[in-house]
Amino acid sequence: MNAIQPSSAADELTELRARLEEAEETLRAIGSGEVDAVVGTGQAETQVYTLGSVSDAYRELIESMNEGALMLTLDQMILYANACFATMVKRPLEQVIGTSFRDFIADEDQPPLCALLNLADKDGSKVQMVLQTGNGTPLPVLISIRPQAMNGSHPVTFGVVVTDMTETRRNEELLRGFSRRLVEVQEAERERVALELHGHITQLLCAILFRSEVLAEKFLPQDRVAQSEAKALREMVGEAANAVERISRHLRPSVLDHLGLSAMLLSDRAEFSDRTGVPLELNCGQLTARLPADAELAFYRILQEALKNVEHHANAKQATVHLTQRGAFVELSIRDDGVGFDPEKPSAKPGFGLHSMRERAAAVGASVSVKSEPGHGTTIQAQIPFPRDPASPPTD
């Protein structure tokens, strides 16, 4: 290997310093708006990126936006940024223009951003991600990307609009908090009404039933019409007492509180089939432990909404319920062979209660998915992480 001569090494060092000074001066000029174009040399050809071609009126509009605005090259160099974006990332504007957009993107969000740039078409694309700001505070944003300049069918520059999602996320959290509070209030009211029905109405109906039987015994044997009416009255009062008891149990199921979700499913299976005429198959797997009370209640309410749909909308001939533990998750699945619907069309599922299901699931850290298509039934799955026993060692 030949050693580099001192004179040639000094010349090379001088040239590198000159290039560095030129690059720094170019970035300074871009940031101050002193240049109209940047010439970029790629692997195949040289490309001129025009900065001064935007009219003053258009530039003024961009600068007055309440959203960040950028122009990127194909390799994500920032050719232009408005003051709002610089404020969002908490850096001076001159430190933004001429740098790479990657510097502001969290590591986990860079692959989807690259994919989005590669797939962006004239209609544009959107993605939510997190920006890294100058003070280290993560900033949730919605990024809208649209090609601005094309070389044939290939984009050369991209227009990017960055929307701060902090307030939106905060509002979403508030809405979820309100939803959780609403569920808590509903459950408290259900429990109060259930106690009223069970403790007062049911007892009153039982007393009426007993008094009607005493009254019927006072009729003479030959008074068959009166005896028949008394018997019909006793049957009606008995049916009313059973209905009130069933409503009370559904409002706040004591079986669920004392024996758990599996026992509650077994209790409801026969009642549902007898009342609706729809056979309900039940498969309950062995759980290693009971779910927390709020999770059991959420799963039971999801089951109630799903079976209500089967009863009133599905026109099903059979339904199946599975409760299984799959690794670190517990899954509740309700499947029917009814008419189904298109999940993308909200008007196709009146009274379905899907929003209520998802809100209840989210309140306990669970998720709900719906699979359905017209003529092929519906499957609803609720899944929740199984709580790990604090005494057990952590799994790898």
PAMIPA-150501 format. One record per residue (C-alpha): y negated, z negated, x; residue in one letter. Coordinates in pm, whole numbers, plus 50000, padded with zeros to 5 digits. Layout:
<nodes>
YZXA/...
</nodes>
This chain:
<nodes>
500005000050000M/496625010650146N/493874984950160A/490564993349993I/487815000250243Q/484914976050230P/482375003250163S/484345017749870S/484934982949723A/481214975749738A/480425008849570D/482965001449295E/481514966949239L/477994981349218T/479155006948961E/480874980148748L/477714959048751R/475654988948641A/478074995948353R/477964959648245L/474164959348245E/474144991748047E/476584977447790A/474524945747754E/471334966047710E/473054987747446T/474154957447247L/470654942747272R/469134975447151A/471584977846860I/470774942546756G/467024948246768S/467214981546586G/465845001646880E/468595027946871V/469545053246605D/473085061146714A/476015049046921V/478345072947104V/481945060747111G/484615076947325T/488095075447176G/491445088247300Q/491015122547147A/487285129047114E/483755115347138T/482245102746812Q/478575096646736V/477915067646497Y/474505071746332T/472525040346259L/469125054046171G/470275077945902S/469895051745630V/466625054745447S/464145026445465D/464475020145091A/468255017845115Y/468024994745417R/465534972845229E/467944970944937L/470804960845167I/468664934345332E/467684919544994S/471314915244884M/472754880844826N/475994893244980E/476874902245334G/476794939345417A/478414955545722L/479164989445868M/482294990146084L/483865015546313T/487555023346289L/488274997246555D/486164971346363Q/483044971446581M/480034960546374I/477454988546381L/475214971846125Y/474974938245952A/472364924745717N/470704891045757A/472764876145474C/476014881545665F/474534865645977A/473534835645765T/477014833845615M/478724832245955V/475954809746093K/475144831346393R/471974849946502P/471924886146388L/471724898646747E/475034880746817Q/476684898146521V/475744934846558I/477764951946830G/480564926146825T/484014929946673S/484574919846312F/487854904546432R/485824876646594D/484974863646246F/488444866646092I/491084839246098A/494204848746293D/496464848845986E/494094872445801D/493794899046073Q/497054918145994P/496194922645623P/492654933245717L/493984960045954C/496374972145685A/493534973345435L/491354994145668L/494225018345724N/494875021945351L/491305021545223A/490465051945010D/487305064844846K/487725040344558D/487675011044799G/489874980444840S/489364942944808K/491004912744967V/490314875344983Q/490384858945325M/488674832745539V/485814838545787L/485304817546098Q/481684806246115T/479624796546416G/479944759246349N/483704761546290G/483544757445911T/485974781145734P/484294802945471L/486384817645186P/485174852745104V/486034883944906L/485854914945126I/485294949144965S/485924979145191I/485065015545129R/485065044945377P/481515057245443Q/481905085845691A/484945108545713M/486285131345983N/488315154845768G/490695132045580S/490325103245826H/487675076045786P/485285070746075V/483115042245948T/483565016845671F/481065000245443G/481964963845388V/480534939345133V/481314902645194V/481014878844897T/480914841344951D/483664826044734M/482774789644804T/481124784044465E/483874803544288T/486554782444455R/484654751044364R/484404762144002N/488114770244000E/488884735344128E/486644720343861L/488364741343595L/491784730343717R/490564694343711G/489334698443353F/492664714443257S/494614685743409R/492404660743230R/492874679542903L/496654678142947V/496444640643013E/494344635242699V/496734656742494Q/499744637142613E/498024604042540A/497184616042187E/500734629142138R/502104595142234E/499744577341995R/500644600341703V/504364597441787A/504174559741773L/502294561241442E/504904584541293L/507864564941422H/506464530241363G/504814535341023H/505594568140848I/509314567540922T/509594531240813Q/507644538840496L/509934568140412L/512984546440472C/511554520140236A/510954546839970I/514534559140017L/515884523839968F/513744517739655R/514844551139507S/518474541439552E/517844507939379V/516074526139093L/518924551339057A/521434523139008E/519504511438700K/520084543838511F/522804543638248L/525954563638339P/525364587938052Q/521824596138172D/523024624038400R/519644642038419V/517874611138552A/520694604638799Q/520504640438921S/516754637738972E/517164604939157A/519764620539387K/517474650239458A/514624626039533L/516784606339777R/517744638639956E/514114650139981M/512994616640119V/515874617240367G/514924652340484E/511294641640519A/512324611340728A/514464633440953N/511614658640993A/509124631341081V/511564616641332E/512094650941491R/508344657141516I/507854622541665S/510594628941922R/509064662342024H/505594647442053L/506774620742294R/510514622242368P/511844587642449S/515094603542572V/513114621242844L/511454588742952D/514684568942968H/517454593743055L/515724623143222G/515314660443176L/519014670243164S/519724645642884A/516684658242692M/517884694342721L/521304684342588L/519654665842301S/517494695742205D/520174722742232R/522034715341908A/518834708041714E/517304741641815F/520414761641728S/520904743841394D/517274748841296R/516804785141410T/520334799541395G/519914812241754V/522764800941983P/521364782742287L/523564781342597E/522724753342838L/523704750943206N/522464719743384C/523294716643751G/523644683443926Q/520324671444070L/520384648244370T/517704626844202A/515364626743906R/512094645343923L/508874625143892P/508004616643532A/505004640343519D/507114669143654A/509874662643398E/507304662243120L/505694694643244A/509084712043257F/509924699742908Y/506614712742769R/507264746342936I/510704746842772L/509144739142434Q/506654768042468E/509404791942577A/511724782342289L/508804785042046K/508394821042161N/512124827042114V/511934812841763E/508794830441640H/508404862641842H/511504872842036A/513844881241746N/516624871041985A/520324868041915K/520964843742200Q/519074822942455A/520144806242778T/518604777042967V/519434769343331H/518344738343521L/519384740643886T/518504726744226Q/518134754244486R/517674739044827G/514294721944833A/513354733944483F/514264726144122V/514204756143890E/514124758043511L/514964792343367S/514804802842999I/516264837042916R/516504854742579D/517854888742473D/515004895642231G/512484923542191V/510574915442510G/507014926542583F/504804941442854D/503384912343060P/500454934343167E/499224936742808K/498004902642688P/497794915342329S/501564921142336A/502384883742347K/500484865942068P/500974828442067G/503044829842383F/501334800342550G/501744814642901L/498384800843011H/499394766142893S/502674768743084M/500914778243408R/498304751043372E/500984724643317R/502984737743611A/499964738843843A/499064702943752A/502344690643909V/502524715444198G/504944739244025A/504774776543955S/505714798043655V/506794834443656S/507534857343360V/509744888043365K/509944909343053S/509904944842928E/510084959342578P/513634959442446G/515094939742737H/514314903442661G/512264878042851T/512944854243139T/510644825243220I/511144806043544Q/509434773743645A/509954761344000Q/508834729444171I/509454715444521P/511984687444507F/510414655144633P/512004644244958R/513364608844976D/510964589645201P/513934571845356A/515654604045454S/514954620645790P/512704651645788P/514454685145788T/513764710746056D/
</nodes>
